[in-house]
Each structure stands twice: as structure tokens, then as C-alpha cells.
Amino acid sequence: MKTRPATAVIAVILLATAAILSAVLSGVSTSTISAPYLVKVTCDGTPSDSATLQRAINASRPGAVIYIQGGTCMLTHGISLLGDRTYTGGVTTGTVLQQDARMAYVLASAAYVGNNSTTGDPLAIRDLTVACDGAGGTDGIIVLNWQVDVDHVDVSDCGGSGIVDTNTTENGGEITNDSVNSRFDNNFITNSGQYGFEVQDSGNSVTDGYLDDNQIAHSGKDSIHLDNAAGWNISGNHLYSDGQDGINANRLFGTTISNNYIEDFGAKQRSGTWYGIVATVQGDIGSTIFSNKVFNRIGETAGARYVYIGITQTDYGTGYLSVTGNLIVGVHSSDVGFSFNGGSNKLIVVSSGNQVVRVGTVRSDGRVTVTGGT
């Protein structure tokens, strides 16, 4: 696992303070929080809401809870989120941040907006809705922070991706350090024009995160797309009706993909090959793919090829993978249950305890050694 330098200890303490305050918000009256750390924001559903919210954030102190009270904030420009703070609504669907003009993003971390050379400090976003207008390439939430916590957030109708975890700033610069240990749990992401959840990582920075128990539906491309899946835990998600792959995870390295329910991937495609789960593997350290349910009851169209779980290559060295206890139910005789291929490098797979039915090919192997049965 990647670690942060000792100088980041203060940031951890500040995030802990924010987390405690946010927990208080869910169970106790906000009047119990000391005034300097509780920032209440009330939107009135007019174009002035963007300025009102941004002023409140900019004036807050580290450790603050930015409490956006119930109602709709009409946003005419994207909001920049300072680190070491918690951003929360009253209840998930009761506080709505509504896109009301053309913008690149609705919410983005200050490190991203400010084109920082290093990742931003921790922050938390929870219990609110980000509602894009369905036009253009607007992303819902962009984070360039380590130890992010995004929980119980609805993101809908974004022309770009719903949630983006990135190592690249708004002007295209790459951070020079790590951006690790973030969590994205219990969110509902729908109708994204690009990806539902996306990791952008042109280097080796955005690793060791958790993407658990989310529902992601009707993405124009992949439901989940990771440029770098090293160290990630992708578990318990329900993915359905996406235009391309269910999970596309590049560079597995100590990665876990488990207990996901994937249905109707590659919806309405008329050519190409589409996957329920597809990945590449890095050498030397193993990864696991287990207990996933992958179906495609209404997603398949004549002319396209569907592979339910596939490994397309080992990036370097010898790749190691354990694939166990998955359930695949296909549709057509052209369907492939498993496809394992190391490409120009070696891939060693232990595969057992899987159930594969209604496909023409249970398993297709390339440059790979498979042991343990199916």
C-alpha cells in the first residue's frame, strides 16, 4: 500500500475532526456544533446560489462542516471544494445541486481547479444530490485529493462522467505524488454520458481505493472505468444498462473485484466486443475476481460479441490471478463465459467453483496457464 509523508499527519487530524462533525450532523441537532466549525448555507433557487455557496466555502476554516440546507441550489458555475472539510446536505435527495449553465464540472476539488502539483488534502462529500443538465461534457464530481470519502451521494444526467478520481489538474498537469486511500460508497450514479465512475491516472498515483456498494446505471460508456486499478477494492456494486463494459479495470495489482451484480452490459451495440468485467494484469503481485454475478438478459444485439469476464493481457512479467465462485448466465451461442490471455507475457490463473451456463464458449484461453478447473 502507498503511504503519505509524516507532514500529512495534520491533514489526517483535520479530516478526523470533519468526520466527527459530520457524524454528529446525522444524529444530533446542528446546534451542538461550535459555531466556528459549522457553516450553514441556504440556497434560494436563483443564479446567486453559486456565489453564496462558494463564499461560504472560501470563508470556512479547516475542519469545518459545510452544511447545505435542504432545497435546490441553482449553480451557474462549478464549485471549488477546499480540503480538510466535510460537505453535507440534509438528506440525499433533499439537497440538490442543480447545474444551471454550461460548465466543465459541478463540484471539483480546489487542488484540481488550482492546478496544484501535489494532491489535495482529505475531504468528505455526503448526503446530497448532484444534478447535471444532461448537455455537453460536464462531470459531476472531480476529486484530486487523497483519503476522500464520498458517501450517499446521487449523481445524475452528467454529459461527462458521474464521479472522477484523477491525478491530472484542470490545465492537464500531473501531480508529482500519490493520491490514495479514498472511498466511494453507497452512491447512486445514473445517466452519465461517459463513465459512471472513472479513475484517470496517467502515472501511478490514484491507487488503493474503495468503490463499494454503489448503484451505477445507464452509463454511455463503462459503468466503472479505471486507468489504474492497482490496490483497489471494487465490491458489492450493482451495474446495469451501460453502453459499453460493466467494469473496465486496467493494471490489476493486488486488486479485488468481488460480489458485483452486473447486468445488461454493451447495451444496443451492433459491433465490437463488450465485457461484463475486463482487465489487464500487472506482473509479480496477484489479484482476485470472485463471487460476481454477470448476466446480460436484455443487453445483447446481433453483430456484437459479448465476453462476460475477460483478461486481455499481462502488462509485464508474470501475472497471477484467482477467479473463483462467479456466476455467469449468457444469452446466445456466440457468448464467451471466460476469456484469459496474457498477450506477450505470462498469465497464471487459478479458476474454480464458477458456474457458467447458456454460453457457446465456457472459456477461451490465449497465452495463459489455467489450473483448478472452471
Residue pairs with C-beta under 8 A, 6 or more apart in sequence:
1 180
1 181
1 208
1 231
2 178
2 180
2 181
2 207
2 208
2 231
4 146
4 178
4 180
8 121
8 146
11 83
11 84
11 121
11 122
11 147
12 122
12 147
14 62
14 63
14 84
14 121
14 122
15 84
15 121
15 122
15 123
15 124
15 147
17 37
17 63
18 63
18 64
18 65
18 84
18 85
18 86
18 122
18 123
18 124
19 86
19 124
19 149
21 33
21 37
21 38
21 63
21 64
21 65
21 86
22 65
22 86
22 88
22 124
22 126
24 30
24 32
24 33
25 33
25 65
25 67
25 88
26 127
30 38
30 40
30 67
33 65
36 61
36 64
37 61
37 63
37 64
37 65
38 64
38 65
38 67
39 56
39 57
39 59
39 60
39 64
39 65
39 66
39 67
40 67
40 69
41 52
41 53
41 56
41 66
41 67
41 68
41 69
42 52
42 69
42 71
43 49
43 52
43 53
43 68
43 69
43 71
43 72
43 73
43 74
44 71
45 71
45 72
45 73
45 74
46 74
47 74
47 76
47 100
49 73
49 74
49 75
49 76
50 73
50 74
50 75
50 76
50 77
50 79
53 68
53 73
53 75
53 79
54 79
54 80
56 66
57 66
57 79
57 80
57 81
57 82
57 85
58 82
60 66
60 82
60 85
62 83
62 84
62 85
63 84
63 85
64 85
64 86
65 85
65 86
65 88
66 85
66 86
66 87
66 88
67 88
67 89
67 90
68 87
68 88
68 89
68 90
68 95
68 97
68 128
69 89
69 90
69 95
70 89
70 90
70 91
70 94
70 95
71 94
71 95
71 96
72 96
72 98
73 95
73 96
73 97
73 98
74 98
74 100
75 97
75 98
75 99
75 100
75 101
75 103
75 106
76 100
76 101
76 103
77 101
77 103
78 103
78 104
78 105
78 106
78 107
78 108
78 113
79 97
79 106
79 107
79 108
80 108
80 109
80 110
80 113
80 114
81 87
81 107
81 108
81 109
81 110
81 123
81 125
82 110
82 123
83 109
83 110
83 111
83 120
83 121
83 122
83 123
83 145
84 121
84 122
84 123
85 123
85 124
86 123
86 124
86 125
86 126
87 107
87 123
87 124
87 125
87 126
87 128
88 124
88 125
88 126
88 127
88 128
89 95
89 126
89 127
89 128
89 129
90 127
91 127
92 127
92 128
92 129
92 152
92 153
92 154
93 129
93 154
95 127
95 128
95 129
96 128
96 129
96 131
97 106
97 107
97 128
97 129
97 130
97 131
98 131
98 133
99 106
99 131
99 132
99 133
99 138
100 133
102 135
102 136
102 138
103 138
104 137
104 138
104 139
104 170
105 138
105 139
105 140
105 141
105 142
105 160
106 130
106 132
106 138
106 139
106 140
106 141
106 158
107 125
107 130
107 140
107 141
107 142
108 139
108 141
108 142
108 143
108 144
108 170
109 120
109 123
109 142
109 143
109 144
109 145
110 116
110 120
111 118
111 119
111 120
111 144
111 145
111 169
111 175
112 120
112 142
112 143
112 144
112 166
112 169
112 170
113 169
113 170
114 169
115 169
115 170
115 171
115 173
116 144
116 169
116 175
117 173
117 175
117 176
118 175
118 176
118 177
119 144
119 145
119 146
119 167
119 175
119 177
119 178
119 179
119 205
120 143
120 144
120 145
120 146
121 145
121 146
122 145
122 146
122 147
122 148
122 149
123 143
123 145
123 148
123 149
124 148
124 149
124 150
124 151
125 141
125 148
125 149
125 150
125 151
125 153
126 149
126 150
126 151
126 152
126 153
127 151
127 152
127 153
128 153
128 154
129 153
129 154
129 155
129 156
130 140
130 141
130 153
130 154
130 155
130 156
130 158
131 154
131 156
131 157
132 138
132 140
132 155
132 156
132 157
132 158
132 159
133 157
133 159
134 157
134 158
134 159
134 191
134 193
135 159
136 159
136 160
137 159
137 160
137 193
137 194
138 158
138 159
138 160
139 158
139 160
139 161
139 162
139 164
140 155
140 156
140 158
140 160
140 161
140 162
140 163
140 189
140 192
141 150
141 153
141 155
141 162
141 163
141 164
142 164
142 166
143 150
143 163
143 164
143 165
143 166
143 182
144 165
144 166
144 167
144 168
144 169
144 175
144 179
145 179
145 182
146 178
146 179
146 180
146 181
146 182
147 180
147 181
147 182
148 165
148 182
148 183
148 184
149 182
149 183
150 163
150 182
150 183
150 184
150 185
150 187
151 183
151 184
151 185
151 186
151 187
152 186
152 187
153 163
153 187
153 188
154 187
154 188
154 189
154 190
155 162
155 163
155 187
155 188
155 189
155 190
155 192
156 162
156 188
156 189
156 190
156 191
157 190
157 191
158 191
158 192
158 193
159 193
159 194
160 192
160 193
160 194
161 192
161 193
161 194
161 195
161 196
161 197
161 198
162 189
162 190
162 192
162 195
162 196
162 197
162 198
162 216
162 219
163 184
163 187
163 189
163 196
163 197
163 198
164 195
164 198
164 199
164 200
165 179
165 182
165 184
165 197
165 198
165 199
165 200
165 206
165 209
166 179
166 199
166 200
166 201
166 206
167 174
167 175
167 179
167 200
167 201
167 202
167 203
167 205
167 206
168 174
168 175
168 200
168 202
169 175
174 202
174 203
174 205
175 203
175 205
177 205
178 205
178 207
179 205
179 206
180 205
180 206
180 207
180 208
180 209
180 231
181 208
181 209
182 209
182 210
183 209
183 210
183 212
184 197
184 209
184 210
184 211
184 212
184 214
185 210
185 211
185 212
185 213
185 214
186 212
186 213
186 214
187 214
187 215
188 214
188 215
188 216
189 196
189 197
189 214
189 215
189 216
189 217
189 219
190 196
190 216
190 217
190 218
191 217
191 218
191 219
192 218
192 219
192 220
193 220
194 219
194 220
194 221
195 219
195 221
195 222
195 223
195 224
195 225
196 216
196 217
196 219
196 222
196 223
196 224
196 239
196 242
197 211
197 214
197 216
197 223
197 224
197 225
198 225
198 226
199 206
199 209
199 225
199 226
199 227
199 228
199 229
199 232
200 206
200 227
201 207
201 226
201 227
201 228
202 227
204 228
204 230
205 228
206 227
206 228
207 228
207 230
207 231
207 232
208 230
208 231
208 232
209 231
209 232
209 233
210 232
210 233
210 235
211 224
211 232
211 233
211 234
211 235
211 237
212 233
212 234
212 235
212 236
212 237
213 235
213 236
213 237
214 237
214 238
215 237
215 238
215 239
216 223
216 224
216 237
216 238
216 239
216 240
216 242
217 223
217 239
217 240
217 241
217 242
218 240
218 241
218 242
219 242
219 243
219 244
220 242
220 243
220 244
221 242
221 243
221 244
221 245
222 242
222 244
222 245
222 246
222 247
222 248
223 237
223 239
223 240
223 242
223 245
223 246
223 247
223 262
223 265
224 234
224 237
224 239
224 246
224 247
224 248
224 249
225 245
225 248
226 232
226 234
226 248
226 249
226 250
226 251
227 250
227 251
228 250
228 251
229 249
229 250
229 251
229 252
229 253
229 255
229 279
230 251
230 252
230 253
230 254
230 255
230 282
231 253
231 254
231 255
232 249
232 255
232 256
233 255
233 256
233 258
234 247
234 249
234 255
234 256
234 257
234 258
234 260
235 256
235 257
235 258
235 259
235 260
236 258
236 259
236 260
237 260
237 261
238 260
238 261
239 246
239 247
239 260
239 261
239 262
239 263
239 265
240 262
240 263
240 264
241 263
241 264
241 267
241 299
242 264
242 265
242 266
242 267
243 266
243 267
243 268
243 269
244 265
244 266
244 269
244 274
245 265
245 266
245 274
245 275
245 276
245 277
245 278
246 260
246 262
246 265
246 275
246 276
246 277
246 294
247 257
247 260
247 262
247 275
247 276
247 277
247 278
247 279
248 275
248 278
248 279
249 255
249 257
249 277
249 278
249 279
250 279
250 280
251 280
251 281
251 282
251 315
252 279
252 280
252 281
252 282
252 287
252 319
252 321
253 281
253 282
253 285
253 287
254 285
254 286
254 287
255 279
255 287
255 288
256 287
256 288
257 277
257 279
257 287
257 288
257 289
257 290
257 292
258 288
258 289
258 290
258 291
258 292
259 290
259 291
259 292
260 277
260 292
260 293
261 292
261 293
262 276
262 277
262 292
262 293
262 294
262 295
263 294
263 295
263 296
263 297
263 299
264 295
264 296
264 297
264 298
264 299
265 274
265 275
265 276
265 294
265 296
265 299
265 306
266 272
266 274
266 275
266 296
266 299
266 300
266 301
266 304
266 306
267 298
267 299
267 301
268 299
268 301
269 301
269 303
269 304
270 301
270 302
270 303
270 304
271 303
271 304
272 304
272 305
273 304
273 305
273 306
273 307
274 304
274 305
274 306
274 307
275 306
275 307
275 308
275 309
275 310
276 292
276 294
276 296
276 306
276 307
276 308
276 309
276 328
277 289
277 292
277 294
277 308
277 309
277 310
278 307
278 309
278 310
278 311
278 312
279 287
279 289
279 310
279 311
279 312
280 311
280 312
280 313
280 314
280 315
281 287
281 311
281 313
281 314
281 315
281 319
281 320
281 321
281 342
281 347
282 314
282 315
282 316
282 317
282 319
283 314
283 315
283 316
283 317
283 318
283 319
283 345
284 317
284 318
284 320
285 320
286 319
286 320
286 321
286 322
287 320
287 321
287 322
288 321
288 322
288 323
288 324
289 309
289 321
289 322
289 323
289 324
289 326
290 322
290 323
290 324
290 325
290 326
291 324
291 325
291 326
292 309
292 326
292 327
293 326
293 327
294 308
294 309
294 326
294 327
294 328
294 329
295 328
295 329
296 306
296 308
296 330
296 331
296 335
297 329
297 331
299 306
300 306
300 331
300 332
300 335
305 334
305 336
306 330
306 331
306 332
306 334
306 335
306 336
307 335
307 336
307 338
307 339
307 364
308 328
308 330
308 335
308 336
308 337
308 338
308 356
308 359
309 323
309 326
309 328
309 337
309 338
309 339
310 336
310 338
310 339
310 340
310 341
311 319
311 321
311 339
311 340
311 341
311 342
311 347
311 349
311 368
312 339
312 341
312 343
313 341
313 342
313 343
313 344
313 345
313 347
314 342
314 343
314 345
314 346
314 347
315 345
316 345
317 345
317 346
318 345
318 346
318 347
318 348
319 342
319 345
319 346
319 347
319 348
320 348
321 340
321 347
321 348
321 349
321 350
322 349
322 350
322 351
323 338
323 349
323 350
323 351
323 354
324 350
324 351
324 352
324 353
324 354
325 353
325 354
326 354
326 355
327 354
327 355
328 337
328 338
328 354
328 355
328 356
328 357
328 359
329 357
329 358
330 337
330 356
330 357
330 358
330 359
330 360
331 358
332 360
333 359
333 360
334 360
335 358
335 359
335 360
335 361
336 359
336 360
336 361
336 363
336 364
337 354
337 356
337 359
337 361
337 362
337 363
338 351
338 354
338 356
338 362
338 363
338 364
338 374
339 363
339 364
339 365
339 366
340 347
340 349
340 351
340 363
340 364
340 365
340 366
340 368
340 370
341 347
341 365
341 366
341 367
341 368
342 366
342 367
342 368
343 366
343 367
344 367
345 367
346 367
346 368
346 369
347 367
347 368
347 369
348 368
348 369
348 371
349 368
349 369
349 370
349 371
350 370
350 371
350 372
351 363
351 370
351 371
351 372
351 373
351 374
352 372
352 373
352 374
354 374
356 362
356 363
356 374
362 374
363 370
363 374
